[in-house]
Amino acid sequence: MDAIALLKADHKTVETLFRKFEQAGRNARKLKRKLVDQMVRELAIHAVIEEQILYPSVRARARALEDDVLEALEEHHVVKWLLKELEDLPPEAERFDAKVKVLMENVRTHVTEEENGLFPQVRKAFSPQELRDMAEALTLAKRASPTRPHPRAPDTPPGNLVAGAVSAVLDMGKDAVRAARRKAEGLSPQPAPRAGKRSTPRTQSKTRTREERDAQQRGNGSAQEMASESSYLM
């Protein structure tokens, strides 16, 4: 597999997630949240490896494609901000579906421009062996890539290489915390239905007074003893 095939495979993975989201019912909130989490991860990794490997290589080899690369970087920037906003947005939020729709529109436009415009030019500028070598570099970059969007981080070398390494470590910790939280939410029992109305302090006070009076009348002990016992048992 060469670099172009690898990146196109990423595009197909993301498009599959988009279609599943579009096919999900309006109230399928849990499924939609899961799909968006996968979108965030896939797109964050994909953007970083293109910014670290593909785009710098293209700019160094084919100066005529520099404007295309700069436009692609700006498109990445917009997508990363959308991903950042979706990262912790609850699926029941009013703009959740709308924000995902805008995300999908932006990504699909970017993919079309890359596959129909940039990628054919890249294939002309690099030899088959160079593209295979680039695929290996992209694969290695994936393993150490941040898994979350960082729109404020640099997106060109050398800054993005340093920022990416630091972000990847931080994201590992965040991912672990999120996974544990989601698991706990899935396992937490639902609150039991209330059996009846709880007595208010005023009602409890009346109950004690009645018990004291009844106890005194029955001769089963002093009212003071009954009051003390009732207070202890409450």
C-alpha positions in Angstrom: 0.0 0.0 0.0 1.3 3.4 -0.9 0.6 6.8 0.9 -2.3 7.7 -1.4 -4.1 4.4 -0.8 -3.5 4.6 2.9 -5.0 8.1 3.1 -8.0 7.1 1.0 -8.6 4.2 3.3 -8.8 6.7 6.2 -11.3 8.7 4.2 -13.5 5.6 3.7 -13.4 4.8 7.4 -14.6 8.3 8.2 -17.3 8.3 5.5 -18.7 5.0 7.0 -19.0 6.7 10.4 -20.8 9.7 8.7 -23.3 7.4 7.0 -24.0 5.5 10.2 -24.7 8.8 12.0 -27.0 9.9 9.2 -28.9 6.6 9.4 -29.3 6.7 13.2 -32.7 7.6 14.5 -33.4 11.1 15.9 -33.4 9.7 19.5 -30.4 7.3 19.1 -28.3 9.6 21.3 -26.1 6.9 22.8 -25.2 5.6 19.3 -24.6 9.1 18.0 -22.3 9.9 20.9 -20.3 6.8 20.2 -20.0 7.5 16.5 -18.9 11.1 17.2 -16.2 9.8 19.6 -14.9 7.6 16.8 -15.1 10.5 14.3 -13.1 12.7 16.7 -10.4 10.1 17.0 -10.1 9.1 13.3 -10.1 12.7 12.1 -7.7 13.9 14.7 -5.1 11.2 13.8 -5.6 11.6 10.1 -5.1 15.4 10.2 -1.9 15.1 12.2 -0.2 12.5 10.0 -1.0 14.5 6.9 0.4 17.7 8.5 3.5 15.9 9.8 4.3 13.7 6.7 2.3 14.4 3.5 2.0 18.2 3.4 5.7 19.0 4.2 6.8 16.4 1.6 4.6 17.9 -1.0 5.7 21.5 -0.3 9.4 20.4 -0.5 8.9 18.5 -3.8 6.3 20.5 -5.7 6.2 24.2 -5.1 3.3 24.5 -7.6 1.1 22.7 -5.0 1.9 25.0 -2.1 -1.3 26.9 -2.4 -3.3 23.6 -2.4 -1.4 22.5 0.8 -2.1 25.9 2.5 -5.8 25.6 1.7 -5.8 22.0 3.0 -4.2 23.2 6.3 -6.9 25.9 6.7 -9.6 23.3 6.1 -8.0 21.1 8.8 -8.1 24.0 11.1 -11.8 24.5 10.7 -12.5 20.8 11.2 -10.3 20.6 14.3 -12.3 23.4 15.9 -15.6 21.6 15.2 -14.1 18.4 16.6 -13.0 20.3 19.7 -16.5 21.6 20.2 -18.1 18.2 19.7 -15.6 16.4 22.0 -17.6 16.9 25.1 -20.9 18.2 23.7 -23.8 16.1 25.1 -25.8 14.4 22.3 -29.0 15.9 23.7 -27.7 19.4 23.2 -29.7 21.5 20.8 -26.9 22.0 18.3 -25.3 18.6 18.5 -26.8 17.2 15.3 -26.4 20.5 13.4 -22.7 20.7 14.4 -22.1 17.1 13.2 -23.8 17.9 9.9 -21.5 21.0 9.4 -18.5 18.8 10.3 -19.5 16.2 7.7 -20.0 18.8 5.0 -16.6 20.3 5.6 -14.8 17.0 5.7 -16.5 15.7 2.6 -15.5 18.9 0.7 -11.9 18.5 1.9 -11.8 14.8 0.9 -13.2 15.6 -2.6 -10.6 18.3 -3.2 -7.8 16.0 -2.0 -8.8 12.9 -3.9 -9.7 14.7 -7.2 -7.1 17.5 -7.1 -4.1 17.1 -4.7 -3.6 13.3 -4.7 -3.3 12.9 -8.5 -0.6 15.6 -8.5 1.2 14.0 -5.6 1.2 10.7 -7.5 2.9 12.5 -10.4 5.5 14.2 -8.2 6.6 11.1 -6.3 7.9 7.7 -7.5 6.0 4.5 -6.5 8.8 3.6 -4.1 8.7 7.1 -2.5 5.0 6.7 -2.0 5.5 3.3 -0.4 8.1 4.8 1.9 5.8 7.6 2.7 3.1 5.1 3.6 5.5 3.5 6.2 6.2 6.9 7.6 2.4 7.7 7.9 1.8 4.3 9.6 4.5 5.0 12.2 3.2 8.5 12.7 -0.3 7.1 13.5 1.1 5.1 16.4 2.4 8.2 18.1 -0.3 10.6 17.0 -2.6 12.6 19.3 -6.1 11.1 19.4 -7.9 14.4 20.1 -8.1 17.7 18.2 -5.7 20.5 19.2 -6.6 23.4 17.0 -4.3 25.8 18.8 -1.2 23.6 18.2 1.2 24.3 15.3 0.3 22.4 12.1 3.6 22.7 10.3 7.1 21.4 11.1 9.0 21.6 13.3 6.5 22.9 15.8 3.8 20.3 15.1 6.3 17.4 15.6 7.1 18.6 19.1 3.5 19.6 20.0 2.2 16.3 18.6 4.5 14.2 20.8 3.4 16.1 23.9 -0.3 16.0 22.9 -0.2 12.3 22.3 0.9 11.6 25.8 -1.7 13.9 27.3 -4.4 12.4 25.1 -3.6 8.8 26.3 -4.4 9.9 29.8 -7.6 11.7 28.8 -8.7 8.7 26.7 -8.3 6.4 29.7 -10.3 8.7 32.0 -13.1 9.1 29.4 -13.3 5.3 28.8 -13.5 4.7 32.6 -16.2 7.3 33.0 -18.3 6.0 30.1 -18.0 2.5 31.4 -19.1 3.6 34.9 -22.1 5.4 33.3 -23.1 2.3 31.5 -22.9 0.1 34.6 -24.4 2.6 37.1 -27.8 1.3 38.3 -30.9 3.4 37.8 -32.3 5.0 40.9 -35.1 2.9 42.5 -38.6 4.3 42.3 -39.8 6.0 45.4 -42.1 3.9 47.5 -43.9 6.8 49.0 -43.7 10.3 50.3 -41.2 10.7 53.0 -42.3 12.1 56.3 -41.4 15.8 56.8 -39.8 16.8 60.2 -43.2 18.3 61.2 -45.0 15.0 60.4 -42.4 13.1 62.3 -42.8 15.4 65.3 -46.6 14.9 65.3 -46.0 11.1 65.1 -43.7 11.2 68.2 -46.2 13.3 70.1 -49.0 10.8 69.4 -46.8 7.8 70.4 -46.0 9.6 73.6 -49.7 10.2 74.4 -50.7 6.6 73.5 -47.8 5.2 75.6 -48.8 7.2 78.6 -52.4 6.2 78.3 -51.6 2.5 78.0 -49.2 2.6 80.9 -46.3 1.1 78.8 -43.7 3.5 80.0 -43.2 7.2 80.4 -43.6 9.6 77.5 -40.1 10.7 77.9 -38.7 7.2 77.4 -40.8 6.7 74.3 -39.6 10.0 72.8 -36.0 9.1 73.5 -36.3 5.7 71.8 -38.1 7.1 68.8 -35.4 9.7 68.3 -32.7 7.1 68.5 -34.4 4.8 65.9 -35.0 7.5 63.3 
